[in-house]
Amino acid sequence: TKRLTLRASETVWVRIADASGKSVMTREMKPGELYLVPDARGLVLEARNAGALDLFLNDKLVGKLGKAGETLSGYGLDAAAGEKAGG
């Protein structure tokens, strides 16, 4: 199983929705806070200040999800987990 984790490096608003658009998680993450992404297909991430979010795959840092102050919308977490072709 592929495990995705988000880590906030500073305060950041985050929303994760399922394939139907229903909110799975919406909250402001605090610096150092971790969030284990549910093991489900079709999850999409939105974030304000994407540069404050680190993405981990199986406890290995993949990288930041954007630049400081950047708004992220429609980021598919399946692709982040390598679930698409060529992953």
Legacy VTK file of the C-alpha trace (Angstrom):
# vtk DataFile Version 3.0
C-alpha trace
ASCII
DATASET POLYDATA
POINTS 87 float
0.000 0.000 0.000
1.219 3.487 -0.840
0.929 5.899 2.060
0.774 9.657 1.526
1.374 12.093 4.366
1.164 15.882 4.375
3.303 17.956 6.737
2.796 21.648 7.339
5.949 23.751 7.671
3.844 26.798 8.539
0.146 27.500 9.034
-1.723 26.402 5.907
-5.401 25.935 4.975
-6.017 22.537 3.372
-9.042 20.784 1.873
-9.170 17.242 0.532
-12.233 16.141 -1.413
-13.235 12.751 -2.809
-14.053 12.023 -6.461
-17.635 13.275 -6.005
-16.434 16.559 -4.530
-17.433 15.700 -0.965
-15.033 17.113 1.612
-12.918 14.477 3.377
-10.847 16.985 5.378
-10.948 20.764 5.637
-8.838 22.538 8.207
-5.984 24.836 8.974
-2.866 22.806 9.628
-0.335 24.161 12.105
3.473 24.108 11.697
4.823 20.573 12.208
1.363 18.989 11.972
1.085 15.738 9.998
-1.967 14.435 8.136
-2.147 10.857 6.894
-4.081 10.939 3.616
-6.865 8.302 3.520
-6.194 5.325 1.257
-8.842 6.130 -1.343
-8.808 6.790 -5.079
-9.828 10.060 -6.660
-8.858 12.375 -3.801
-8.138 15.970 -4.780
-6.223 18.521 -2.720
-6.673 22.279 -2.429
-4.316 24.430 -0.382
-3.634 28.073 0.282
0.120 28.616 0.573
1.146 25.347 -1.103
4.790 26.090 -0.300
4.003 25.351 3.354
3.056 21.731 2.566
5.542 18.876 2.280
4.359 15.643 0.670
5.714 12.298 1.839
5.230 8.955 0.086
5.864 6.003 2.391
7.744 8.325 4.805
10.101 9.629 2.074
9.939 13.324 1.248
8.645 13.870 -2.290
8.839 17.657 -2.031
6.865 20.825 -1.463
3.500 21.084 -3.199
4.135 24.565 -4.549
5.716 27.937 -3.988
5.264 30.159 -0.938
1.864 31.851 -1.109
0.747 29.771 -4.122
-2.841 28.523 -4.162
-3.165 24.890 -5.185
-6.426 23.647 -6.661
-7.399 20.296 -8.132
-4.153 18.513 -7.224
-4.812 14.800 -7.795
-3.407 12.683 -4.995
-3.617 9.483 -7.087
-0.887 10.856 -9.341
1.153 11.884 -6.307
1.013 8.280 -5.096
2.080 6.976 -8.515
-1.303 5.380 -9.165
-1.489 6.575 -12.779
0.229 4.973 -15.760
3.991 5.220 -15.616
3.986 5.895 -11.876
LINES 1 88
87 0 1 2 3 4 5 6 7 8 9 10 11 12 13 14 15 16 17 18 19 20 21 22 23 24 25 26 27 28 29 30 31 32 33 34 35 36 37 38 39 40 41 42 43 44 45 46 47 48 49 50 51 52 53 54 55 56 57 58 59 60 61 62 63 64 65 66 67 68 69 70 71 72 73 74 75 76 77 78 79 80 81 82 83 84 85 86
